[in-house]
Amino acid sequence: MERIGILGNKTMPYDFFLEYLFDRPLRHKKMFGVDSYYIEEKIVFALRYKEDAPHDNGIWIASKLEHHKALKKEINGLRPIQTYGIKTWLVLPEDFDQFEREAAQLATLIKKNSSLVGNIPKPKRKRVK
């Protein structure tokens, strides 16, 4: 099933998920070749679709390690990201049977500002010249 949509002139994966969150103040940023989204200072999720490396395609969810167990109870199908070995992120893989239903559940958690979803990134160090 093709899950690529158009947002302006840019191709964006899983645009249906962005539609669930249209009323949130999302800020877009590229990260590791994926489209990541922030709400205020908190990184909340990223959307990844790569034809040449599909094993981690889906919705990446930023979360603290201590929240992973509870988040997996709320959202079926979550698993760790394999590509980069990032421990504080989970993925809802696009090939999960109930992908769109669980994505809607995730959007509900984000709209409720659930403490299970999102991380505040560590400040970047200034480079010494």
Helices and strands as residue ranges (DSSP letters): E 4-7, E 10-13, H 15-20, E 26-31, E 34-39, E 42-48, G 54-56, E 58-62, G 65-67, H 68-74, E 79-80, E 89-93, H 99-111
